[in-house]
């Protein structure tokens, strides 16, 4: 019989650390553990933190200008300009054919909405603005919901609950816990309102690349998924639908990116980039 290849490798010639012992304990129990490369060094975390400052600044700049009557293409221009002024690069631009620097997802568009001159924000719309920054080779990712003017109580509640799902998921993310703990907490909260948590898309590791391990699902069971250890960097970004959790790709989108709720009811999403510490998560971009 062949021995199963270990994901976690101890450093040769070095004594076992407390981190090594705890990760190996769970690996020996048959749990999915990270590779050592997923645990960022202090220097890498500081690089991601700097990218996160710029990324947060982009969304702050959008918040200053977003309004009824503006196009989503104008949002893209705001993001591009801010990046250029801060010597950063938008990760979305030309990523696997995505044509713009930012995702702008209105009402029933769950995610990956493409900015367009003809998409004009209307009073009562809700919109998710999702941006990822590359600075000096480091990545940070976040998104926010914006309510345009006054909207319905139903949409207001959806936006609020989606943010609560992010916050509850972050509280559930603990050192030496599991990704499934996050999803379980999020799904439990969303179900109180009979909302659907999108299952086809998830959060992800980030920092040295746009998308890394682990997949951070927003539904599931405690004690499942990858072990979370200090030094891991990842996003939590629950997509909360007012109706069904199911989604489809817009057939009219020539790029094949825009994701829409299956019943075309509104959807909301908030996203932060987090680093796991010895005491829980710290926000690197919001």
N, C-alpha and C positions, 0 to 999 in steps of 0.2 A: 504493500500500500504506500501511496505517496503522502507525505506530510503536507497539510494545508499550508500554503505560503502565508506568512504573517504580514499584516499591513503595517504594524507598528515595529519599527526597528530601533533598538537601543544603540547608543553611540559606542563604537568599538573602543575598548580600553578604558571606558569611563564607568564609574560605579552607577548602579541603578538609582535614579532619582525617585522622589515620591510620585512624580508624574508618570514615570515609566511603570512603577508598581501598580498604580491605579488603572492605567490604560490596559496593561497586560492582564490584570485581574478580570476585566470585563471581556477582553478578547478571548481569554481562556474559557469564559462562560458562554462563548458563541455569539457575543454581541458584535455589531459592526462598529469598528473604531476608526478614528482618522488615521491618515498617514502622518508621519512627522512633519512633512512639508506643509500640511494644513495648519500647523501651529506656527504662527508668525513670530518673528523675533521682535524685540522692543524697537529696533530700528525700522523694521517694516511697518509696525503698528503706527509709529510716528509719521511715516510717509503716507499711510492711508488716512491718518488723522488730518494731515495737511490737505489732502485731496478732499476730505470731507468738509473742511472749512469752506473751500471754494464751492463745493456742491451745494451746501446749505445756502451759501450766498447767492447762487443762481436762483434757487426757489424763493429766497427772500426778495430778489429783484422782480421776479414774476409777480409776487404778491403785491408789490407796489403799483403795478400797472394793469393787472388783469381787470376787465370790466366788460359789461354788455356793449356790443357793437364792434369789438375788436375781433380780428380773425385769429385762428390758431397759428397761422403763418407768422403773425406778429409776435406770438409767444416764442416761436422758434428763433426769430431774429433777436429778441431780447437775450435768450440763452446763449446764442452764438457770440453776441457782442460781449457779454460778461466773461465768457470763457477766454476770448481773445485778449481782453484787458487784464486777465489774471494768468496768462501764459499756460492755459489748460486746453484740453481737447475734449470734445463731446464723444463719449464712447459709442453712442448710438449711430452717429453719422456714418453711413455706408456699411454698417455692421450687417453682414449677410443680406445686403441689398436694401436695408432700411434707408430711405432717402433723406431723412432730416436728423436734426441734432437731439430732438426731444420727443417724447410720446405725449400726445394730448388726446385724452379719451373722454368723450362727452356722453353723459346720460347712460344709455344702454351699451355703449362701447366699454368693454371691461378693461382692456389694456391695448397697448401698441397702436393707439390712434395716431394717424399720420397728419401733421400740420398741413393745412391747405388754406389758400386765400379765400375759397368759397365757404369755409366753415366759420360762420360768424356766431359769436357767443350771444345768446339771448337771455333776457331776464328769466330767472327760474332754472336755468341750466345748472347742473353740477358737472365739474370737470376734474379729472385727475391729470396732473402734470408730473411726469416721471423723467428724471434726468440722472445720468451717470457721467461723472467727471474722471478724466485721466490727467494726473499731474505728476510729472517726473516718473512716469511708469507705474504709478499707483492708482487704484480705482476706488471710487466711493459712489454709492447709489442711494437715491431716496425719491419718494414721491409724496405729493400732498393733494388733498381735495380742496377745491374752491367752489363756493356757492356764489353764483352770479346774481347779485341783487337779492330779491326775496323769492324763495321757492316754497314748495308745498311742505307741510309738516311731515309727510311721509319721506320725502327726500332728505329733509333735515335730520330725521331720525336715522336714516340709513347712513349718512355721512358720519354722524356721531358714533353709532354703534361700530362702524368699520374702524374708527380710531380707537375705540375701546378694545376691539379685538387685537389690534397691534399692541396696545399697552398690556393687555392681559397675557398675550403671547410672550412679551418680553419678560414679564414677571415670572412666567413658568420656565423660562430658559435659565437653568442653573448649572454651575460647574459640576461635571460628572453626572448630570442628568442626560436626557435623550431628546432628540429632535421631536419624537412623538409626543413628548410632554407639552411642547409648544402647540402642536396641532390640536391635541385633545382639548386644551384650555380654550383655544379660539373657537373651535366648532361648538363646544358646549355653550359659550356665550351667544354665538350667532343663532343657535337653535331656539333660544328664549324668544326670539323675535320672528321665528319661522323663516329666517333668511337662509340662502344657500351659499356655502363656501365653495368657490371654484376649485375643482380637483385636478384640472388639466394643466395648471400652471402653479408655480411654487416660488418660494424664496430660495436663496442659494448662497454658497460661499462666494466671497469676493475679496479683492485686495491686490493680488498680483496679476489676476486676470479678471475679465468681465464676469465670467461664470466659473465657479469652482465647486467642488464638493463642500458641504453636503447639500442635497436637495432638502429644502425646508418646507415640508408640506404643512398645510394649515387645517388639516383634519387628521383624525387617527386616534391611536391609543397610547397611553403612557408606557414608557419603557421600551418603545420601539424606535427604529431609525438609528442614526449614528450617535455615538457617545459625544457629548459636548465637553471640551476641556479648555482650560485657560489658554488664551492666545489664538483661538479660532476667531475668524471674522466672517460674518454672514449677514444676510438681510432677512428680515421678517416683513412680509408684504401681503397680508390677507386680502383677497378679492372677494367682496361680500355682495351677493346679488339679492335684490329685493324678492325675487322668486326662486326659480330653479337654479341649482348650481351648474347646470349644463351650459355649454357655450358652443359657438360655431365661428368659423372664419368667414368674414364678409366676402361674398362672391364677387362684389363690385370693386373690391380693392385689387388693383393690378399688381401690387407687391405681395399680396398674400399674408399681410401682417395683422390687420385689425380683427380683434376678437370681440364678439358680441354675445350678450346673454341670450340663451336659446329662446326664451319667451319675450325677449326685447323689453324687459323691465329694467329700471335703472340699476347700476352697479357702482360700488365705491371701493376705494383702495387707499391705504396709507402705507408708507414704507420707510424704514430706517435701516442704516447700516450699523451693526453692533460689533463690538469686540467682547468676547467672554473673558471675565476676570475671575479671580479667586472668590469674589463675592457676588457674582451675577454679571449682567451685561452693562456695558457702557455705550452710549450712543456716540457714533463717529460722524454720522450725517443724518439730518432730519429734514 
